[in-house]
Amino acid sequence: MESWKLLKLPGRDVAGLGQNLTTGEDVTLTSHEDESALAYNVFALSALTGGPGIPIYHWHGKHTNKYILIIDLRGPSLEEVFEKNGREFKAPTLVYLAEQLVARLQYIHGRSITVGKLTPYSCSVGSQQWRSPQLLIDCFSPPAGAQTFAQDLNSLGELLLYFCNGFVTWEQFQVARKNSHPFTPYGTLSVFVCELLSQNPPDYPRLKLMIEHMYNSLDVPERFLPFYNNERFISARIDSTGVLFAHLEKHLAKIGCEVKGNQSCLCEMVPSSLGLILDLYYELFIRLRPRHWKGLYLVRAHHLPNRLWRDLRWFITATKNESTMKQKSFADMIYSFLTVLFETVPHYRIYWTEYLLSQAHRQREFEIDLNRRQAWVSTIRHWEMELHRLEAMPPEWLVV
């Protein structure tokens, strides 16, 4: 672990904290039962590289008799969020969780990988403000026998059932389920949860249609449900849109002026400066997006998606003389941000897909590990197929 600084050791269902000594970025440490569990998580995260909601794996090994895995910094686990919310999730939140986790399982199963066991501890929210709406799956269980995709869906059904009956702990819930104790999901989710528990092979188009019907029945136009707030987020929500644009221009101008006179200071500035810029852009996208998704929006040069891509390319160009590890760190942040926009601002999805495809090619070049380079090839194919699908949509879906 010579490239990493250990700040907090992980424990059972409790993540640890570390820091990359080269880039200064904080990372999450997870602990695994044995070498085989660690190896399966390394395999799964490597094969799923580039997937939305899949943290990037950085290092693994044995440290102080613990099998340690280092991944991107994550936010609170769903269990922690559940506790902070008084052990109660409203129906719209549960539908949002279902939508996010179904999308994760579809991507994971598309790579012929199983999660094994979804728990409130194996799923978390993102650490940054802009990533907080995106759920992460960061823990995989080695297959116990013939683990199937249907069993993963069953596991998701159990997780949603637990959140619908929040008066017990996860451990108590599991004991009660083994004793055939009856648990009832919310009325809106009852049919959906029963479908997940049915052990039928995955039918993702049908599951997504059921989620769409649940949203319609709840009359919830917004699919942006931040699970926790920080001081910057609250401040951004209070500011007017005009003030947010002014803040954005001010910070971009400040970064440009400081870098112009001292290129060597850029590396120290980028993580915090880029994080602030992404926070402001994300708040603007959420605030200015149409309340109902009626199709794909076409944009002009001065519109927000193109302004964002212009500024991101500036950061990419400005850091091209840094070490490969530092460039990769910045590129990882940009790529992750685009995956969040792809999921939470669907109106511009055709543009996010183009940008993600461009970044995926760049990410592949940073990889030394052959397995992860190959994983990026699969990710590139994934975004190419998504772009072809979006470009083939009928004209009535395009909004000028």
Secondary structure, 3 states (H helix, E strand, C coil): CCCEEEEECCECCECEEEEECCCCCEEEEEEECCHHHHHHHHHHHHHCCCCCCCCCEEEEEEECCEEEEEEECEEEEHHHHHHHCCCCCCHHHHHHHHHHHHHHHHHHHHCCCCCCCCCCCCEEEECCHHHCCCEEECCCCCCCCCCCHHHHHHHHHHHHHHHHCCCCCHHHHHHHHHCCCCCCCCHHHHHHHHHHCCCCCCCHHHHHHHHHHHHHHHCCCCCCCCCCCCHHHHHHHHCCHHHHHHHHHHHHHHHHHHHHHCHHHHHHHHHHHHHHHHHHHHHHHHHHCCCCCCCEECCCCCCHHHHHHHHHHHHHHHCCCCCHHHHHHHHHHHHHHHHHHHHHCHHHHHHHHHHHHHHHHHHHHHCCCHHHHHHHHHHHHHHHHHHHHHHCCCHHHEEC
